[in-house]
Amino acid sequence: MNPSEGETQSFSDSHHENIIFATFYILMFLIAEPGNALALWAFFPSHESLGRANRITSALTCVSGVLDPVMYFFLNRVYRDTLLQLFCEP
């Protein structure tokens, strides 16, 4: 077997796995989204409370975006080493 054939086989397997993952992800979204919409409608019947829930959720999303790099720094050695190389070494 030529190295190019092995690379093609590896690419094909990887591509196949990506298609399976994407299909699974889309199916889970289609299954979960109607339930999410129904829960929002049931628990937040007025637009005022839905707006407040949206603001709180948006704020939590922003906090998560800020805290993710901090968590990666302390929990992932490769991330920490790369970050330190980028910013701390001349």
C-alpha positions in Angstrom: 0.0 0.0 0.0 1.3 3.4 -0.9 1.6 6.1 1.7 -0.9 8.2 -0.3 -3.4 5.4 -0.2 -3.1 5.2 3.6 -3.6 9.0 3.9 -6.6 8.7 1.6 -8.1 5.9 3.8 -7.4 8.0 6.9 -9.0 11.0 5.4 -12.0 8.9 4.3 -12.4 7.5 7.8 -12.1 10.9 9.4 -14.6 12.4 6.9 -17.0 9.6 7.5 -16.8 10.1 11.3 -17.4 13.9 10.8 -20.5 13.2 8.8 -21.8 10.8 11.5 -21.1 13.4 14.2 -22.8 16.2 12.3 -25.8 14.1 11.6 -26.1 13.1 15.3 -25.7 16.7 16.3 -28.4 17.9 13.9 -30.8 15.2 15.1 -30.2 16.0 18.7 -30.9 19.7 18.0 -34.1 18.9 16.1 -35.3 16.6 19.0 -34.4 19.1 21.8 -35.4 22.4 20.2 -39.2 21.9 20.2 -39.0 20.9 23.9 -37.0 24.0 24.7 -39.5 26.2 22.9 -42.4 24.6 24.7 -40.7 25.0 28.1 -40.0 28.7 27.4 -43.7 29.2 26.4 -44.9 27.3 29.5 -42.6 28.9 32.1 -42.5 32.4 30.7 -45.9 33.3 29.5 -45.3 37.0 29.5 -42.8 38.8 27.3 -41.4 40.7 30.2 -40.2 37.7 32.1 -38.9 36.1 28.9 -36.9 39.3 28.2 -35.5 39.2 31.8 -34.5 35.5 31.3 -32.9 36.4 28.0 -30.8 39.1 29.7 -29.7 36.8 32.5 -28.8 34.1 30.0 -26.8 36.5 27.9 -24.9 37.8 31.0 -24.1 34.2 32.0 -22.9 33.5 28.5 -20.5 36.5 28.6 -19.2 35.4 32.0 -18.6 31.9 30.6 -16.7 33.4 27.7 -14.4 35.3 30.1 -13.8 32.4 32.4 -13.1 29.7 29.8 -9.5 30.9 29.0 -8.8 31.2 32.8 -10.0 27.6 33.3 -8.0 26.4 30.3 -4.9 28.0 31.7 -5.2 26.2 35.0 -6.5 22.8 33.7 -4.7 22.3 30.4 -0.9 22.1 30.5 -0.4 22.5 26.7 -2.6 25.6 26.7 -0.8 27.1 29.6 2.7 26.4 28.1 1.7 27.9 24.8 0.1 31.0 26.4 3.2 31.5 28.5 5.5 31.1 25.5 3.4 33.7 23.5 3.3 36.4 26.2 6.1 35.8 28.7 9.2 34.9 26.6 11.1 37.5 24.6 
